[in-house]
Amino acid sequence: MTEKQRADLAVEALKKEYPGAVCSLTYKTPLQLLIATRLSAQCTDARVNKVTPPLFKRFPGLDAFCAGPVGDIEDIVRPCGLYKTKARDIFNMCRMIKEDFGGKVPDSMEQLLKLPGVGRKTANLILGDVYGRPAIVTDTHCIRICGRLGLSEGKNPLKVERQLSAVLPPEESNAFCHRLVLHGRAVCKARTPECGACCMEKFCVYALKRSKV
């Protein structure tokens, strides 16, 4: 079986298992998704979703964030950890969006990566969820599960992204990554993967090797 064939099987299996896959972060605008994603670094989505309602109530839009002060942002995002760095990035990215991008969240990888605190993972999420572009978000779930499936090798996010780009149907890539998050939380866990309950057990390289031990 080729990696492309295995990828097609994985896409279809996860579609059936998680038909309504969407981003687990709660947001209403592109800016809110950008900020929530920055807060999610080394923090659970569940905690971020508790912090963002009061954050977006205090700062309802771009102009409010640009006005600051940063200390008020820090106070609200403190439960997300690394709060000083995250608050500073949020403040500075909002200023850059207003001053350099006409008040609109950029729609290209190159421009998104210019924003403070934004890496490829965040940029791909914005491109996929906001602008409907083919995008692969190589978070820990994606890297772990695709490595086990035999779709990728290594843990370098950019290398994994490139490997998956070569085998995934572009139109399926964004939703596929959202489904991997759900599957990683429910079944293919980091320490104790539940292969017997997995919809991809029959073609997963890790599961097949494990069954022969």
FITIKOL-611524 format. One record per residue: residue number from 0; residue in one letter; x, y, z of N, C-alpha, C in turn. Coordinates in Angstrom, 1 decimal, padded with zeros to 4 digits. Layout:
N
{NUM,'A',{X,Y,Z},{X,Y,Z},{X,Y,Z}};
...
END
This chain:
213
{0,'M',{000.8,-001.2,000.0},{000.0,000.0,000.0},{000.9,001.3,000.0}};
{1,'T',{000.6,002.2,-000.9},{001.4,003.4,-000.9},{000.9,004.4,000.2}};
{2,'E',{001.7,005.4,000.4},{001.3,006.4,001.4},{000.1,007.2,001.0}};
{3,'K',{000.0,007.4,-000.3},{-001.2,008.1,-000.9},{-002.5,007.3,-000.6}};
{4,'Q',{-002.4,006.0,-000.9},{-003.5,005.1,-000.7},{-003.9,005.1,000.8}};
{5,'R',{-002.9,005.0,001.7},{-003.1,005.0,003.1},{-003.8,006.3,003.6}};
{6,'A',{-003.3,007.4,003.0},{-003.8,008.7,003.3},{-005.3,008.8,002.9}};
{7,'D',{-005.7,008.3,001.7},{-007.1,008.3,001.3},{-007.9,007.5,002.2}};
{8,'L',{-007.4,006.4,002.7},{-008.2,005.6,003.6},{-008.4,006.3,005.0}};
{9,'A',{-007.3,007.0,005.4},{-007.4,007.7,006.7},{-008.4,008.8,006.6}};
{10,'V',{-008.4,009.6,005.5},{-009.3,010.7,005.3},{-010.8,010.1,005.4}};
{11,'E',{-011.1,009.1,004.7},{-012.4,008.5,004.7},{-012.8,008.0,006.0}};
{12,'A',{-011.9,007.3,006.7},{-012.2,006.7,008.0},{-012.5,007.8,009.0}};
{13,'L',{-011.8,008.8,009.0},{-012.0,009.9,010.0},{-013.2,010.7,009.7}};
{14,'K',{-013.6,010.8,008.4},{-014.8,011.5,008.0},{-016.0,010.8,008.6}};
{15,'K',{-016.0,009.4,008.5},{-017.1,008.7,009.1},{-017.2,008.8,010.6}};
{16,'E',{-016.0,008.8,011.2},{-015.9,008.8,012.7},{-016.2,010.1,013.2}};
{17,'Y',{-015.8,011.2,012.6},{-016.0,012.6,013.1},{-016.5,013.5,011.9}};
{18,'P',{-017.8,013.3,011.6},{-018.3,014.0,010.4},{-018.4,015.5,010.5}};
{19,'G',{-018.5,016.0,011.8},{-018.7,017.4,012.0},{-017.4,018.1,012.5}};
{20,'A',{-016.3,017.7,012.0},{-015.0,018.3,012.5},{-014.8,019.8,012.3}};
{21,'V',{-014.7,020.5,013.3},{-014.4,022.0,013.2},{-013.3,022.3,014.3}};
{22,'C',{-012.8,023.5,014.1},{-011.8,023.9,015.1},{-012.4,023.9,016.5}};
{23,'S',{-011.7,023.5,017.5},{-012.2,023.4,018.8},{-012.1,024.7,019.6}};
{24,'L',{-011.5,025.7,019.0},{-011.4,027.0,019.6},{-012.7,027.8,019.3}};
{25,'T',{-013.2,028.5,020.3},{-014.4,029.3,020.1},{-014.1,030.7,019.6}};
{26,'Y',{-014.7,031.1,018.5},{-014.4,032.4,017.9},{-015.5,032.9,017.0}};
{27,'K',{-015.6,034.2,016.8},{-016.6,034.8,015.9},{-016.0,035.5,014.7}};
{28,'T',{-014.7,036.0,014.9},{-014.1,036.7,013.8},{-012.7,036.2,013.5}};
{29,'P',{-012.1,036.5,012.4},{-010.8,036.0,012.1},{-009.8,036.5,013.2}};
{30,'L',{-009.9,037.7,013.7},{-009.0,038.2,014.7},{-009.1,037.4,016.0}};
{31,'Q',{-010.3,037.1,016.3},{-010.5,036.3,017.5},{-009.9,034.9,017.4}};
{32,'L',{-010.0,034.3,016.2},{-009.3,033.0,016.0},{-007.8,033.1,016.1}};
{33,'L',{-007.3,034.2,015.5},{-005.9,034.4,015.6},{-005.4,034.6,017.0}};
{34,'I',{-006.1,035.3,017.8},{-005.7,035.5,019.2},{-005.9,034.3,020.0}};
{35,'A',{-007.0,033.6,019.8},{-007.2,032.3,020.6},{-006.2,031.3,020.3}};
{36,'T',{-005.7,031.2,019.0},{-004.7,030.3,018.6},{-003.4,030.7,019.3}};
{37,'R',{-003.1,031.9,019.4},{-001.8,032.4,020.1},{-001.9,032.0,021.6}};
{38,'L',{-003.0,032.1,022.2},{-003.2,031.7,023.6},{-003.1,030.2,023.8}};
{39,'S',{-003.4,029.4,022.7},{-003.4,028.0,022.9},{-002.0,027.3,023.0}};
{40,'A',{-001.0,028.1,022.7},{000.4,027.5,022.8},{000.6,027.0,024.2}};
{41,'Q',{001.0,025.7,024.4},{001.2,025.1,025.7},{000.1,025.3,026.6}};
{42,'C',{-001.1,025.3,026.1},{-002.3,025.4,026.9},{-003.5,024.7,026.2}};
{43,'T',{-004.4,024.1,027.0},{-005.5,023.4,026.4},{-006.5,024.3,025.7}};
{44,'D',{-007.1,023.8,024.7},{-008.2,024.6,024.0},{-009.3,024.9,025.0}};
{45,'A',{-009.6,023.9,025.9},{-010.7,024.1,026.9},{-010.4,025.3,027.8}};
{46,'R',{-009.2,025.5,028.2},{-008.9,026.6,029.1},{-008.9,027.9,028.3}};
{47,'V',{-008.4,027.9,027.0},{-008.5,029.1,026.2},{-009.9,029.5,026.0}};
{48,'N',{-010.8,028.5,025.8},{-012.2,028.9,025.6},{-012.9,029.5,026.8}};
{49,'K',{-012.3,029.3,028.0},{-012.8,029.9,029.2},{-012.3,031.3,029.3}};
{50,'V',{-011.1,031.6,028.8},{-010.5,032.9,028.9},{-010.9,033.9,027.9}};
{51,'T',{-011.2,033.4,026.7},{-011.5,034.3,025.6},{-012.8,035.1,025.7}};
{52,'P',{-013.9,034.5,026.3},{-015.1,035.3,026.5},{-014.9,036.6,027.2}};
{53,'P',{-014.3,036.6,028.4},{-014.0,037.9,029.1},{-013.0,038.7,028.4}};
{54,'L',{-012.0,038.1,027.7},{-011.1,038.9,026.9},{-011.7,039.6,025.8}};
{55,'F',{-012.6,039.0,025.1},{-013.3,039.6,023.9},{-014.4,040.6,024.4}};
{56,'K',{-014.8,040.4,025.6},{-015.8,041.4,026.1},{-015.1,042.7,026.5}};
{57,'R',{-013.9,042.5,027.1},{-013.1,043.7,027.5},{-012.5,044.4,026.2}};
{58,'F',{-012.1,043.6,025.2},{-011.5,044.1,024.0},{-012.3,043.6,022.8}};
{59,'P',{-013.4,044.3,022.5},{-014.4,043.7,021.5},{-013.9,043.8,020.0}};
{60,'G',{-012.8,044.4,019.7},{-012.3,044.5,018.4},{-010.9,045.0,018.3}};
{61,'L',{-010.4,045.2,017.1},{-009.0,045.5,016.8},{-008.6,046.8,017.5}};
{62,'D',{-009.4,047.9,017.4},{-009.1,049.1,018.0},{-008.9,049.1,019.5}};
{63,'A',{-009.8,048.3,020.1},{-009.7,048.1,021.6},{-008.4,047.4,022.0}};
{64,'F',{-008.0,046.4,021.2},{-006.7,045.7,021.5},{-005.5,046.7,021.3}};
{65,'C',{-005.6,047.5,020.3},{-004.5,048.4,020.0},{-004.4,049.5,021.0}};
{66,'A',{-005.5,049.8,021.7},{-005.5,050.9,022.7},{-004.9,050.3,024.0}};
{67,'G',{-005.0,049.0,024.2},{-004.4,048.4,025.4},{-005.2,048.8,026.6}};
{68,'P',{-004.5,048.9,027.8},{-003.1,048.6,027.9},{-002.7,047.1,028.0}};
{69,'V',{-001.5,046.8,027.7},{-001.0,045.4,027.7},{-001.3,044.8,029.1}};
{70,'G',{-001.2,045.5,030.1},{-001.4,045.0,031.5},{-002.8,044.4,031.6}};
{71,'D',{-003.8,045.0,031.0},{-005.2,044.5,031.1},{-005.3,043.2,030.3}};
{72,'I',{-004.6,043.1,029.2},{-004.6,041.8,028.5},{-003.9,040.7,029.3}};
{73,'E',{-002.8,041.1,030.0},{-002.1,040.1,030.8},{-003.0,039.6,031.9}};
{74,'D',{-003.7,040.5,032.6},{-004.6,040.1,033.7},{-005.6,039.0,033.3}};
{75,'I',{-006.1,039.2,032.1},{-007.2,038.2,031.6},{-006.6,036.9,031.1}};
{76,'V',{-005.5,037.0,030.4},{-004.9,035.8,029.8},{-004.0,035.0,030.7}};
{77,'R',{-003.8,035.5,031.9},{-002.9,034.8,032.9},{-003.1,033.3,033.0}};
{78,'P',{-004.4,032.8,033.1},{-004.6,031.4,033.3},{-004.0,030.5,032.1}};
{79,'C',{-003.7,031.2,031.0},{-003.2,030.4,029.8},{-001.7,030.1,029.9}};
{80,'G',{-001.0,030.7,030.9},{000.4,030.5,031.0},{001.2,031.4,030.0}};
{81,'L',{002.4,031.6,030.3},{003.3,032.5,029.5},{002.5,033.8,029.1}};
{82,'Y',{001.8,034.3,030.1},{000.8,035.4,029.9},{001.5,036.7,029.4}};
{83,'K',{002.6,037.0,030.0},{003.3,038.2,029.6},{003.7,038.2,028.1}};
{84,'T',{004.3,037.1,027.7},{004.7,037.0,026.3},{003.4,037.0,025.4}};
{85,'K',{002.4,036.2,025.7},{001.2,036.1,024.9},{000.5,037.5,024.8}};
{86,'A',{000.4,038.2,025.9},{-000.3,039.5,025.9},{000.5,040.5,025.1}};
{87,'R',{001.8,040.5,025.2},{002.6,041.4,024.4},{002.5,041.1,022.9}};
{88,'D',{002.5,039.8,022.5},{002.3,039.4,021.1},{000.9,039.8,020.6}};
{89,'I',{-000.1,039.6,021.4},{-001.5,040.0,021.0},{-001.6,041.5,020.7}};
{90,'F',{-001.0,042.2,021.7},{-001.0,043.7,021.5},{-000.3,044.1,020.2}};
{91,'N',{000.9,043.6,020.1},{001.8,044.0,018.9},{001.2,043.5,017.6}};
{92,'M',{000.6,042.3,017.6},{000.0,041.8,016.3},{-001.2,042.6,015.9}};
{93,'C',{-001.9,043.1,016.9},{-003.1,043.9,016.6},{-002.6,045.2,016.0}};
{94,'R',{-001.6,045.8,016.6},{-001.0,047.1,016.1},{-000.5,046.9,014.7}};
{95,'M',{000.1,045.8,014.4},{000.7,045.6,013.1},{-000.5,045.3,012.0}};
{96,'I',{-001.5,044.6,012.4},{-002.6,044.4,011.6},{-003.3,045.7,011.2}};
{97,'K',{-003.4,046.6,012.2},{-004.0,047.9,011.9},{-003.1,048.8,011.1}};
{98,'E',{-001.8,048.8,011.4},{-000.9,049.8,010.7},{-000.4,049.3,009.4}};
{99,'D',{-000.2,048.0,009.3},{000.5,047.4,008.1},{-000.5,046.7,007.1}};
{100,'F',{-001.6,046.2,007.7},{-002.5,045.4,006.8},{-003.9,045.9,006.7}};
{101,'G',{-004.1,047.2,007.0},{-005.4,047.9,006.8},{-006.5,047.4,007.7}};
{102,'G',{-006.1,046.8,008.8},{-007.1,046.3,009.8},{-007.7,045.0,009.5}};
{103,'K',{-007.1,044.3,008.5},{-007.6,042.9,008.2},{-006.5,041.9,008.4}};
{104,'V',{-006.9,040.8,009.0},{-006.0,039.7,009.2},{-005.5,039.2,007.9}};
{105,'P',{-004.2,039.1,007.7},{-003.6,038.8,006.4},{-004.1,037.4,005.9}};
{106,'D',{-004.1,037.3,004.6},{-004.5,036.0,004.0},{-003.4,035.3,003.2}};
{107,'S',{-002.2,035.5,003.6},{-001.1,034.8,002.9},{-000.1,034.3,004.0}};
{108,'M',{000.5,033.2,003.7},{001.5,032.7,004.7},{002.6,033.7,005.0}};
{109,'E',{003.1,034.3,003.9},{004.2,035.2,004.1},{003.8,036.4,005.0}};
{110,'Q',{002.6,036.9,004.9},{002.2,038.1,005.7},{001.9,037.6,007.1}};
{111,'L',{001.2,036.5,007.2},{000.9,036.0,008.6},{002.1,035.8,009.4}};
{112,'L',{003.2,035.3,008.8},{004.4,035.0,009.6},{005.1,036.2,010.0}};
{113,'K',{004.7,037.4,009.5},{005.3,038.6,010.0},{004.7,039.1,011.3}};
{114,'L',{003.6,038.5,011.6},{002.9,039.0,012.9},{003.6,038.4,014.1}};
{115,'P',{003.8,039.1,015.1},{004.4,038.7,016.4},{003.7,037.4,016.9}};
{116,'G',{004.5,036.4,017.2},{004.0,035.2,017.9},{003.3,034.2,016.9}};
{117,'V',{003.3,034.5,015.6},{002.6,033.7,014.7},{003.6,032.8,013.9}};
{118,'G',{003.4,031.5,014.0},{004.3,030.5,013.3},{003.4,029.8,012.2}};
{119,'R',{004.0,028.8,011.6},{003.3,028.1,010.5},{002.0,027.4,011.0}};
{120,'K',{002.0,026.9,012.2},{000.8,026.2,012.7},{-000.4,027.2,012.7}};
{121,'T',{-000.1,028.3,013.4},{-001.2,029.3,013.5},{-001.6,029.9,012.1}};
{122,'A',{-000.6,030.1,011.3},{-000.9,030.7,009.9},{-001.7,029.7,009.1}};
{123,'N',{-001.4,028.4,009.2},{-002.1,027.4,008.4},{-003.6,027.3,008.9}};
{124,'L',{-003.7,027.5,010.2},{-005.1,027.4,010.8},{-005.9,028.6,010.2}};
{125,'I',{-005.3,029.7,010.2},{-006.1,030.9,009.7},{-006.4,030.7,008.2}};
{126,'L',{-005.4,030.3,007.4},{-005.6,030.1,006.0},{-006.7,029.1,005.7}};
{127,'G',{-006.7,028.0,006.5},{-007.7,027.0,006.3},{-009.1,027.3,006.8}};
{128,'D',{-009.2,027.8,008.0},{-010.5,028.0,008.6},{-011.1,029.3,008.2}};
{129,'V',{-010.3,030.4,008.0},{-010.8,031.7,007.7},{-011.0,031.9,006.2}};
{130,'Y',{-009.9,031.5,005.4},{-009.9,031.8,004.0},{-010.1,030.6,003.1}};
{131,'G',{-010.3,029.4,003.7},{-010.7,028.2,002.9},{-009.6,027.7,002.0}};
{132,'R',{-008.4,028.0,002.4},{-007.2,027.5,001.6},{-006.8,026.1,002.1}};
{133,'P',{-006.3,025.3,001.2},{-005.7,024.0,001.6},{-004.6,024.3,002.7}};
{134,'A',{-004.7,023.7,003.8},{-003.7,024.0,004.9},{-003.6,022.8,005.8}};
{135,'I',{-002.4,022.6,006.3},{-002.1,021.4,007.2},{-001.5,022.0,008.5}};
{136,'V',{-002.3,021.8,009.6},{-001.8,022.3,010.9},{-001.1,021.1,011.6}};
{137,'T',{000.2,021.2,011.6},{001.0,020.1,012.2},{001.2,020.3,013.7}};
{138,'D',{000.1,020.1,014.5},{000.2,020.2,015.9},{000.7,018.8,016.5}};
{139,'T',{000.7,018.6,017.8},{001.2,017.4,018.3},{000.4,016.2,018.0}};
{140,'H',{-001.0,016.4,017.9},{-001.8,015.3,017.5},{-001.5,014.8,016.0}};
{141,'C',{-001.4,015.8,015.2},{-001.1,015.5,013.7},{000.2,014.8,013.6}};
{142,'I',{001.2,015.3,014.2},{002.6,014.7,014.1},{002.6,013.3,014.7}};
{143,'R',{002.0,013.1,015.8},{001.9,011.8,016.5},{001.1,010.7,015.6}};
{144,'I',{-000.1,011.1,015.3},{-001.0,010.1,014.6},{-000.5,009.8,013.2}};
{145,'C',{000.0,010.8,012.5},{000.4,010.6,011.1},{001.7,009.8,011.1}};
{146,'G',{002.5,010.0,012.1},{003.7,009.1,012.3},{003.4,007.7,012.5}};
{147,'R',{002.4,007.4,013.3},{002.0,006.1,013.6},{001.3,005.4,012.4}};
{148,'L',{000.5,006.3,011.7},{-000.1,005.7,010.5},{000.9,005.3,009.4}};
{149,'G',{002.0,006.0,009.4},{003.0,005.8,008.3},{002.9,006.8,007.2}};
{150,'L',{002.2,007.9,007.5},{002.1,009.0,006.5},{003.2,010.0,006.6}};
{151,'S',{004.0,010.0,007.7},{005.1,010.9,007.8},{006.1,010.3,008.7}};
{152,'E',{007.3,011.0,008.7},{008.4,010.6,009.6},{009.0,011.8,010.3}};
{153,'G',{009.4,011.5,011.5},{010.0,012.6,012.3},{009.0,013.5,013.0}};
{154,'K',{009.5,014.5,013.8},{008.7,015.3,014.6},{008.8,016.8,014.2}};
{155,'N',{009.6,017.1,013.2},{009.8,018.5,012.7},{008.5,018.9,012.0}};
{156,'P',{007.8,019.9,012.6},{006.5,020.3,012.0},{006.5,020.7,010.5}};
{157,'L',{007.5,021.4,010.1},{007.6,021.8,008.7},{007.8,020.6,007.8}};
{158,'K',{008.7,019.7,008.2},{008.9,018.5,007.4},{007.7,017.6,007.3}};
{159,'V',{007.0,017.5,008.4},{005.7,016.7,008.5},{004.7,017.3,007.5}};
{160,'E',{004.6,018.7,007.6},{003.7,019.4,006.8},{003.9,019.1,005.3}};
{161,'R',{005.2,019.1,004.9},{005.5,018.9,003.5},{005.3,017.4,003.1}};
{162,'Q',{005.5,016.5,004.0},{005.2,015.1,003.7},{003.7,014.9,003.5}};
{163,'L',{002.9,015.5,004.4},{001.5,015.3,004.3},{000.9,016.0,003.1}};
{164,'S',{001.5,017.1,002.7},{001.1,017.9,001.5},{001.2,017.0,000.2}};
{165,'A',{002.2,016.1,000.3},{002.4,015.3,-000.9},{001.4,014.1,-001.0}};
{166,'V',{000.7,013.8,000.0},{-000.2,012.6,000.0},{-001.6,012.9,000.3}};
{167,'L',{-001.9,014.0,000.9},{-003.3,014.4,001.3},{-004.0,015.1,000.1}};
{168,'P',{-005.3,014.8,-000.2},{-006.1,015.6,-001.1},{-006.1,017.0,-000.6}};
{169,'P',{-005.7,018.1,-001.3},{-005.7,019.4,-000.8},{-007.1,019.9,-000.2}};
{170,'E',{-008.2,019.5,-000.8},{-009.5,019.9,-000.3},{-009.9,019.3,001.0}};
{171,'E',{-009.2,018.2,001.4},{-009.5,017.5,002.6},{-008.5,017.8,003.8}};
{172,'S',{-007.4,018.5,003.5},{-006.4,018.6,004.4},{-006.8,019.4,005.7}};
{173,'N',{-007.5,020.4,005.6},{-007.9,021.2,006.7},{-008.8,020.5,007.7}};
{174,'A',{-009.8,019.9,007.2},{-010.7,019.1,008.0},{-010.1,017.9,008.6}};
{175,'F',{-009.2,017.3,007.8},{-008.4,016.1,008.2},{-007.7,016.4,009.5}};
{176,'C',{-007.0,017.6,009.6},{-006.2,018.0,010.8},{-007.1,018.2,012.0}};
{177,'H',{-008.3,018.8,011.8},{-009.3,019.0,012.9},{-009.7,017.6,013.4}};
{178,'R',{-009.9,016.7,012.5},{-010.3,015.3,012.9},{-009.2,014.6,013.7}};
{179,'L',{-008.0,014.8,013.3},{-006.9,014.2,014.0},{-006.8,014.7,015.5}};
{180,'V',{-007.2,015.9,015.7},{-007.2,016.4,017.1},{-008.3,015.7,017.9}};
{181,'L',{-009.4,015.5,017.3},{-010.5,014.8,018.0},{-010.1,013.3,018.3}};
{182,'H',{-009.5,012.7,017.3},{-009.1,011.3,017.3},{-007.9,011.2,018.4}};
{183,'G',{-007.0,012.1,018.4},{-005.9,012.1,019.3},{-006.4,012.2,020.8}};
{184,'R',{-007.4,012.9,021.0},{-007.9,013.1,022.4},{-008.7,011.8,022.8}};
{185,'A',{-009.4,011.3,021.9},{-010.4,010.2,022.2},{-009.7,008.8,022.1}};
{186,'V',{-008.9,008.6,021.1},{-008.4,007.2,020.8},{-006.9,007.1,020.7}};
{187,'C',{-006.3,007.8,019.8},{-004.8,007.7,019.6},{-004.1,008.6,020.5}};
{188,'K',{-004.1,008.2,021.8},{-003.5,009.1,022.8},{-002.0,008.9,022.8}};
{189,'A',{-001.3,009.9,023.4},{000.2,009.8,023.3},{000.8,008.6,024.0}};
{190,'R',{000.3,008.3,025.2},{000.9,007.2,026.0},{000.2,005.9,025.8}};
{191,'T',{-001.1,005.9,025.7},{-001.9,004.7,025.6},{-002.8,004.7,024.4}};
{192,'P',{-002.3,004.5,023.2},{-003.3,004.5,022.1},{-004.2,003.3,022.2}};
{193,'E',{-005.5,003.5,021.9},{-006.4,002.4,022.0},{-006.7,001.9,020.6}};
{194,'C',{-005.7,001.1,020.1},{-005.8,000.6,018.7},{-007.0,-000.2,018.5}};
{195,'G',{-007.5,-001.0,019.4},{-008.6,-001.8,019.2},{-009.9,-001.1,019.0}};
{196,'A',{-009.9,000.2,019.4},{-011.1,001.1,019.2},{-010.9,002.0,018.0}};
{197,'C',{-009.8,001.9,017.3},{-009.5,002.8,016.2},{-010.1,002.5,014.9}};
{198,'C',{-010.6,003.5,014.2},{-011.2,003.3,012.9},{-010.2,003.1,011.8}};
{199,'M',{-008.9,003.2,012.1},{-007.8,003.1,011.2},{-006.9,001.9,011.5}};
{200,'E',{-007.3,001.1,012.4},{-006.5,000.0,012.9},{-006.0,-000.9,011.7}};
{201,'K',{-006.9,-001.2,010.8},{-006.5,-002.2,009.7},{-005.4,-001.7,008.8}};
{202,'F',{-005.2,-000.4,008.7},{-004.1,000.0,007.8},{-003.1,000.9,008.4}};
{203,'C',{-003.1,001.0,009.8},{-002.2,001.8,010.5},{-000.9,001.0,010.7}};
{204,'V',{000.2,001.5,010.3},{001.5,000.8,010.4},{001.8,000.5,011.9}};
{205,'Y',{001.6,001.4,012.8},{001.8,001.2,014.2},{001.0,000.1,014.8}};
{206,'A',{-000.3,000.1,014.4},{-001.3,-000.9,014.9},{-000.9,-002.3,014.4}};
{207,'L',{-000.6,-002.3,013.1},{-000.2,-003.6,012.5},{001.0,-004.2,013.1}};
{208,'K',{002.0,-003.4,013.4},{003.2,-003.9,014.1},{002.9,-004.3,015.5}};
{209,'R',{002.1,-003.6,016.1},{001.7,-003.9,017.5},{001.0,-005.2,017.6}};
{210,'S',{000.2,-005.5,016.6},{-000.6,-006.7,016.7},{000.2,-008.0,016.5}};
{211,'K',{001.5,-007.8,015.9},{002.3,-008.9,015.7},{003.3,-009.2,016.8}};
{212,'V',{003.3,-008.3,017.8},{004.2,-008.5,018.9},{003.7,-009.6,019.9}};
END
